[in-house]
Amino acid sequence: MKRGLSVSLMAAAVIAMSCTGIPDDTPDAPSGEITIPELPSDPDPGNTSFEHRILLIQHTGTYCPNCPALMESLKNLSEDKSYEGKYQHVASHSYNEEGDPAYSAAASNLSQAFCSGYYPELTFNLTKENTGTSLSVDAIRKCIDDLRSDVADAGISAAVLQTGDTLGVNVRIKVAKDNQYRIAAWLLEDNIKGRQEGAYEEWMNTHGNALRAMSGSTLNLRIYGTKVGGLKAGQTADMSFVIGVEEDWNVDNCKVLILVNASGKDGRYDLVNCAVCPVGGNVTYQYK
């Protein structure tokens, strides 16, 4: 077993602890003991020039007959090496008329917050900004180019370790700008088999990046994560999460998406960066 901090679980599906303490949005969860894994070392401690990733949220479902058109565009984008590392894709399976195997309550909350109600739809970051009526890969590329910054406001270091039916997630962010920050951890699953309505190629019946859980974020659609508080450029903040895994989720196909949000206009928080960490592995800051 990897070295790390062993902690006892309290009654929370996700427990997050940071420099500002225990959050106020902790739903029910299992009890027991789990190991919070150690973080990788920072390869360049004095650097705050981070690569920036845009978040693409695909509002979809296996009973959506028009969704394969967007699936094809996203597949084409994933095969474009010039966009590798510029974005992260999440599939929010909220169109659940007859039992979508990739559906989750987290996806329902996410789409309720950002989807217009028309499927398929692709929104960007944690906003309602979308490609409109166009589902083409060129329209997606243009949105990524328009939203992506030369550098991100924060970098992400993370590690994830499984203990039984729980995942211990350790996160450290380092920021490039003075601001108020929040951190969230989302569980994603790949290789989910489910017949896709309207599919015209076999691969469309296998679904990836499906949202399974959002850390402490389902209460009143608060999906921006747990408060870190104010940080100045160059400072770091640590936070740990415990995510319960349901019986029908395959942990071998899961990974954790870390999101960092910063205070923006009108009291809202804007997504400033995201990164994926494999279960049993770690990621460190990605510098430019």
C-alpha positions as CSV (number, residue, x, y, z in Angstrom):
1,M,0.0,0.0,0.0
2,K,1.2,3.5,-0.8
3,R,2.3,5.7,2.1
4,G,-0.1,8.4,3.1
5,L,-2.3,9.7,5.9
6,S,-4.8,7.3,7.4
7,V,-8.0,8.9,8.4
8,S,-11.4,7.7,9.8
9,L,-14.4,8.5,7.7
10,M,-17.2,10.5,9.2
11,A,-20.8,10.5,8.0
12,A,-20.1,12.0,4.7
13,A,-20.0,10.8,1.1
14,V,-17.3,13.3,0.5
15,I,-15.3,14.9,3.3
16,A,-13.1,17.8,2.4
17,M,-10.6,19.5,4.7
18,S,-8.6,22.5,3.8
19,C,-6.9,25.5,5.3
20,T,-10.4,26.8,6.0
21,G,-11.7,23.7,7.7
22,I,-14.7,21.4,7.2
23,P,-17.2,22.5,4.5
24,D,-20.9,22.9,5.1
25,D,-22.1,20.7,2.4
26,T,-21.3,17.1,3.4
27,P,-24.0,14.5,2.5
28,D,-24.3,11.0,4.0
29,A,-21.6,8.4,3.4
30,P,-20.0,5.1,4.7
31,S,-17.8,4.9,7.7
32,G,-14.5,3.2,8.1
33,E,-10.8,4.0,7.5
34,I,-9.1,5.1,4.3
35,T,-5.7,6.3,3.3
36,I,-5.2,9.7,1.8
37,P,-2.3,9.3,-0.6
38,E,0.9,11.4,-0.6
39,L,1.2,14.0,-3.3
40,P,4.0,14.1,-5.9
41,S,6.8,16.6,-5.5
42,D,6.6,19.9,-7.3
43,P,9.1,19.8,-10.2
44,D,9.4,23.6,-10.3
45,P,8.4,25.2,-7.0
46,G,9.0,28.8,-8.2
47,N,6.9,28.5,-11.3
48,T,3.3,29.7,-11.6
49,S,2.9,29.5,-15.4
50,F,0.4,26.7,-15.8
51,E,-1.2,25.1,-18.8
52,H,-4.9,25.9,-19.1
53,R,-7.6,23.3,-19.8
54,I,-11.2,24.1,-20.8
55,L,-14.0,21.8,-19.5
56,L,-16.5,20.5,-22.1
57,I,-19.7,19.1,-20.6
58,Q,-21.7,16.9,-23.0
59,H,-25.4,16.8,-21.9
60,T,-26.6,13.5,-23.3
61,G,-28.2,10.1,-22.6
62,T,-28.5,6.7,-24.3
63,Y,-32.2,7.4,-25.2
64,C,-31.3,10.6,-27.0
65,P,-31.6,9.8,-30.8
66,N,-29.7,12.9,-31.9
67,C,-26.8,12.5,-29.5
68,P,-24.6,10.4,-31.8
69,A,-23.9,13.5,-33.9
70,L,-22.2,15.2,-31.0
71,M,-20.5,11.9,-30.0
72,E,-18.9,11.8,-33.4
73,S,-17.6,15.4,-33.2
74,L,-16.1,14.7,-29.7
75,K,-14.4,11.6,-31.0
76,N,-12.9,13.6,-33.9
77,L,-11.7,16.2,-31.5
78,S,-10.1,13.6,-29.3
79,E,-8.1,12.4,-32.3
80,D,-6.9,15.9,-33.1
81,K,-3.4,15.9,-31.6
82,S,-3.2,19.7,-31.8
83,Y,-5.9,19.9,-29.1
84,E,-4.5,17.3,-26.8
85,G,-4.1,18.7,-23.3
86,K,-6.3,21.8,-24.1
87,Y,-9.5,20.5,-22.7
88,Q,-11.3,17.8,-20.5
89,H,-14.5,16.2,-21.6
90,V,-17.3,15.1,-19.2
91,A,-20.4,13.2,-20.3
92,S,-23.4,14.2,-18.2
93,H,-26.0,11.4,-18.8
94,S,-29.1,13.2,-17.6
95,Y,-31.5,12.1,-20.4
96,N,-32.8,9.0,-18.6
97,E,-36.2,8.1,-19.9
98,E,-35.8,4.3,-19.7
99,G,-32.7,3.5,-17.6
100,D,-29.4,4.8,-18.9
101,P,-26.5,2.7,-17.4
102,A,-24.3,5.9,-17.4
103,Y,-27.0,8.0,-15.6
104,S,-26.3,9.4,-12.2
105,A,-27.9,11.9,-9.8
106,A,-24.8,14.0,-10.1
107,A,-25.3,14.2,-13.9
108,S,-28.9,15.2,-13.3
109,N,-27.8,18.1,-11.0
110,L,-25.1,19.2,-13.4
111,S,-27.4,19.3,-16.4
112,Q,-30.1,21.0,-14.4
113,A,-27.7,23.8,-13.6
114,F,-26.3,24.3,-17.1
115,C,-28.3,22.5,-19.9
116,S,-31.0,24.4,-21.7
117,G,-33.1,21.3,-21.8
118,Y,-32.3,20.4,-25.4
119,Y,-30.2,17.3,-26.1
120,P,-27.6,16.9,-27.2
121,E,-25.9,20.1,-26.0
122,L,-22.3,20.9,-25.3
123,T,-21.5,23.6,-22.6
124,F,-18.2,25.0,-21.6
125,N,-16.7,25.3,-18.2
126,L,-19.3,25.7,-15.5
127,T,-21.5,28.1,-17.6
128,K,-24.4,27.8,-20.1
129,E,-22.1,28.9,-22.9
130,N,-22.5,26.5,-25.8
131,T,-22.0,25.9,-29.5
132,G,-25.6,26.8,-30.2
133,T,-27.3,24.8,-33.0
134,S,-23.9,23.6,-34.4
135,L,-22.6,20.3,-33.2
136,S,-19.6,20.3,-35.6
137,V,-16.1,19.7,-34.4
138,D,-15.0,23.0,-35.9
139,A,-17.5,24.9,-33.7
140,I,-16.1,23.0,-30.7
141,R,-12.6,23.9,-31.6
142,K,-13.5,27.6,-32.0
143,C,-15.1,27.7,-28.5
144,I,-12.0,26.1,-27.0
145,D,-9.8,28.6,-28.7
146,D,-11.9,31.6,-27.6
147,L,-12.1,30.5,-24.0
148,R,-8.6,29.1,-23.4
149,S,-6.1,31.4,-21.8
150,D,-2.3,31.6,-22.4
151,V,-1.8,30.6,-18.7
152,A,-4.2,29.3,-16.0
153,D,-4.9,31.1,-12.8
154,A,-4.0,27.9,-10.8
155,G,-2.2,24.6,-11.2
156,I,-3.2,21.2,-9.9
157,S,-1.4,18.4,-8.1
158,A,-3.4,15.4,-7.0
159,A,-3.2,11.7,-6.0
160,V,-6.0,9.1,-5.7
161,L,-6.0,5.8,-3.8
162,Q,-8.7,3.2,-3.4
163,T,-9.5,1.5,-0.1
164,G,-12.4,-0.9,-0.4
165,D,-15.4,0.9,-1.8
166,T,-14.0,4.4,-1.2
167,L,-11.4,6.6,-2.9
168,G,-9.1,8.9,-1.0
169,V,-8.3,12.0,-3.0
170,N,-5.5,14.4,-2.1
171,V,-5.3,17.8,-3.9
172,R,-2.9,20.7,-3.7
173,I,-3.4,23.8,-5.8
174,K,-0.8,26.5,-6.5
175,V,-2.2,29.8,-7.7
176,A,-0.9,32.5,-10.2
177,K,-3.3,35.2,-9.1
178,D,-4.6,36.7,-5.9
179,N,-8.2,35.5,-5.5
180,Q,-10.8,33.4,-3.6
181,Y,-10.7,29.8,-4.6
182,R,-12.8,26.6,-4.5
183,I,-11.8,23.0,-5.2
184,A,-14.1,20.1,-6.4
185,A,-13.4,16.5,-7.2
186,W,-15.7,14.6,-9.7
187,L,-15.7,10.8,-10.3
188,L,-15.8,9.8,-13.9
189,E,-16.2,6.3,-15.4
190,D,-15.2,4.9,-18.8
191,N,-16.2,1.9,-20.8
192,I,-19.9,1.8,-19.8
193,K,-21.8,-0.4,-22.2
194,G,-25.3,0.8,-23.2
195,R,-27.2,0.8,-26.5
196,Q,-27.2,4.3,-27.8
197,E,-30.4,5.4,-29.6
198,G,-29.6,6.5,-33.1
199,A,-26.1,4.9,-33.1
200,Y,-24.8,4.3,-36.5
201,E,-21.4,2.9,-35.5
202,E,-20.7,0.2,-32.9
203,W,-18.3,2.3,-30.8
204,M,-21.2,4.6,-30.0
205,N,-22.6,2.0,-27.6
206,T,-19.7,2.4,-25.3
207,H,-19.7,5.5,-23.1
208,G,-16.7,7.2,-21.5
209,N,-16.0,10.1,-19.1
210,A,-19.5,9.6,-17.6
211,L,-20.0,11.6,-14.4
212,R,-20.8,9.4,-11.4
213,A,-20.3,11.7,-8.4
214,M,-19.5,15.3,-7.5
215,S,-17.7,16.0,-4.2
216,G,-20.0,17.6,-1.7
217,S,-21.8,19.5,-4.4
218,T,-25.3,18.3,-4.8
219,L,-26.9,20.5,-2.2
220,N,-28.8,23.3,-3.9
221,L,-26.8,22.7,-7.1
222,R,-23.6,24.0,-5.5
223,I,-21.2,22.5,-7.9
224,Y,-18.2,24.8,-7.6
225,G,-16.5,22.9,-4.8
226,T,-15.4,23.5,-1.3
227,K,-14.0,26.9,-0.2
228,V,-10.3,27.2,0.1
229,G,-10.4,30.9,0.9
230,G,-8.2,33.8,-0.2
231,L,-4.8,32.9,-1.7
232,K,-2.0,35.2,-3.0
233,A,0.0,34.5,-6.1
234,G,2.5,31.7,-5.5
235,Q,0.6,30.3,-2.5
236,T,-0.6,26.7,-2.2
237,A,-3.6,25.1,-0.5
238,D,-4.3,21.5,0.3
239,M,-7.6,19.7,0.4
240,S,-8.6,16.0,0.8
241,F,-11.8,14.2,-0.3
242,V,-13.3,10.8,0.3
243,I,-15.6,9.6,-2.4
244,G,-17.9,6.5,-1.9
245,V,-18.1,4.1,-4.9
246,E,-21.5,2.5,-5.6
247,E,-21.7,-1.3,-6.3
248,D,-22.5,-1.0,-10.0
249,W,-19.6,1.3,-10.8
250,N,-16.3,-0.3,-12.0
251,V,-13.4,1.4,-10.1
252,D,-11.0,-0.1,-12.7
253,N,-12.6,2.2,-15.2
254,C,-12.8,5.3,-13.0
255,K,-10.7,8.4,-12.6
256,V,-11.1,11.7,-10.7
257,L,-11.4,15.1,-12.3
258,I,-10.1,18.0,-10.1
259,L,-11.6,21.4,-10.8
260,V,-10.4,24.8,-9.5
261,N,-12.8,27.7,-9.4
262,A,-12.0,31.3,-8.6
263,S,-14.2,34.2,-7.6
264,G,-15.5,36.1,-10.6
265,K,-18.2,38.7,-11.3
266,D,-21.5,39.1,-9.5
267,G,-20.4,36.7,-6.7
268,R,-20.1,33.8,-9.1
269,Y,-17.1,31.4,-9.4
270,D,-15.4,30.8,-12.7
271,L,-13.6,27.5,-13.6
272,V,-9.9,28.4,-14.0
273,N,-8.4,25.0,-14.6
274,C,-9.0,21.2,-14.3
275,A,-7.0,18.0,-14.4
276,V,-7.7,14.3,-14.4
277,C,-6.0,11.9,-11.9
278,P,-6.1,8.1,-12.3
279,V,-7.2,5.9,-9.4
280,G,-4.0,4.5,-7.9
281,G,-1.9,7.2,-9.5
282,N,-1.1,10.9,-9.3
283,V,-0.6,14.1,-11.4
284,T,1.6,17.1,-10.8
285,Y,1.5,20.7,-12.0
286,Q,1.6,21.0,-15.7
287,Y,3.8,24.0,-16.5
288,K,4.0,25.8,-19.8
